[in-house]
Amino acid sequence: MDALPPLQQAVQARLQLAEQLKQSGYPGWWKLREAVIYGVGALFNGWSKTLQDHLMMDEEVDTNNLPFDLRGFITNILLPDCAPQSE
């Protein structure tokens, strides 16, 4: 879990860079964003098994107090990307 705060910082930095590239009109801006999304998904796919193991052992896990804001990532990054676009 100690690696999660630096991971969140790196994710935020790369997403901000992707947004800057988008705003500047660079056509490949989305590749960086997609790479970040894939990386977070791959990491948390394995991490979710650990969380499930803790829950199965009746250990208390406060998912609102995790060092990586997964709920914010889903709400602010994934859901807007999945919404229909009108252009």
Residue pairs with C-beta under 8 A, 6 or more apart in sequence:
1 66
1 67
4 66
4 67
4 68
5 67
5 68
7 43
7 68
8 67
8 68
8 69
11 36
11 39
11 40
11 73
14 32
14 33
14 35
14 36
15 33
15 36
15 77
17 32
18 29
18 30
18 32
18 33
18 36
19 29
21 28
21 29
21 32
22 29
22 30
37 77
37 78
37 81
40 73
44 70
51 61
51 63
54 61
55 61
63 71
64 71
